[in-house]
Amino acid sequence: MIQAILWDNDGLLLDSETVFFELTRSVFSEFGYELTEEYWGIEYLGKAKRTREIAREFGMTPDHADRLIALRNRRFFEALQHPLPLRPKVRETLDRLFGSFRMAVVTGSPREKVEMMHYSSGLDGYFDLIITHDDVEWTKPHPEPYTTALERLGLEPENALAVEDSQRGLESAHAAGIVCIVVPNHLTRIQQFEKAHAVEPDVSAVLRYLSIDR
């Protein structure tokens, strides 16, 4: 029986992945490199390559990569001072589930940035638990983020449902033994989701898989 919904954050609840990509693409362009949505969606969001690794693949020197990343990170931190847009039907779905199921966020982002996003975008108070990059040694696609969430909630894998937007998130949930529904965004839709229980157009579809009076 499902007792808890475990949500990814970036690109699923909030449209932060679009903001992060556009800032990254802009800085790459300033340094003379063209970064496409397809490349970013597969290599960064799908295969979990870091920006520095991608910069090296583009032929950047370590010094150029460091300066590029510092500039992008500074601009992204500035963007977080303002509310980020929610993904479609997120608030309605969270409102519908709140009080009927335990809910947690399982993300690879640092806690400071997640708290900033949730505060400015009005997501504070919905979640019983937030697992971030700071809580684990290994991030997605490793199962540790999800096994950590299960341990802290005191649940078995069969008692949880994961909701993700990317291949690496799906791999993490699947490796932890948790059924996962994928809701791709425009950056991750080109990825492969063979291990998903279902692939849906928006998060409201989660309601169909739960025992809830709708």
Rosetta blueprint (number, residue, H / E / L):
1 M L
2 I L
3 Q L
4 A E
5 I E
6 L E
7 W E
8 D L
9 N L
10 D E
11 G L
12 L L
13 L L
14 L E
15 D L
16 S H
17 E H
18 T H
19 V H
20 F H
21 F H
22 E H
23 L H
24 T H
25 R H
26 S H
27 V H
28 F H
29 S H
30 E H
31 F L
32 G L
33 Y L
34 E L
35 L L
36 T L
37 E H
38 E H
39 Y H
40 W H
41 G H
42 I H
43 E H
44 Y H
45 L L
46 G L
47 K L
48 A L
49 K L
50 R L
51 T H
52 R H
53 E H
54 I H
55 A H
56 R H
57 E H
58 F L
59 G L
60 M L
61 T L
62 P H
63 D H
64 H H
65 A H
66 D H
67 R H
68 L H
69 I H
70 A H
71 L H
72 R H
73 N H
74 R H
75 R H
76 F H
77 F H
78 E H
79 A H
80 L L
81 Q L
82 H L
83 P L
84 L L
85 P L
86 L E
87 R L
88 P L
89 K L
90 V H
91 R H
92 E H
93 T H
94 L H
95 D H
96 R H
97 L H
98 F E
99 G L
100 S L
101 F E
102 R E
103 M E
104 A E
105 V E
106 V E
107 T L
108 G L
109 S L
110 P L
111 R H
112 E H
113 K H
114 V H
115 E H
116 M H
117 M H
118 H H
119 Y H
120 S H
121 S H
122 G L
123 L L
124 D L
125 G L
126 Y L
127 F L
128 D L
129 L E
130 I E
131 I E
132 T L
133 H H
134 D H
135 D H
136 V L
137 E L
138 W L
139 T L
140 K L
141 P L
142 H L
143 P L
144 E H
145 P H
146 Y H
147 T H
148 T H
149 A H
150 L H
151 E H
152 R H
153 L H
154 G L
155 L L
156 E L
157 P H
158 E H
159 N H
160 A E
161 L E
162 A E
163 V E
164 E E
165 D L
166 S L
167 Q H
168 R H
169 G H
170 L H
171 E H
172 S H
173 A H
174 H H
175 A H
176 A L
177 G L
178 I L
179 V E
180 C E
181 I E
182 V E
183 V L
184 P L
185 N L
186 H L
187 L L
188 T L
189 R L
190 I L
191 Q L
192 Q L
193 F L
194 E L
195 K L
196 A L
197 H L
198 A E
199 V E
200 E L
201 P L
202 D L
203 V H
204 S H
205 A H
206 V H
207 L H
208 R H
209 Y H
210 L L
211 S L
212 I L
213 D L
214 R L
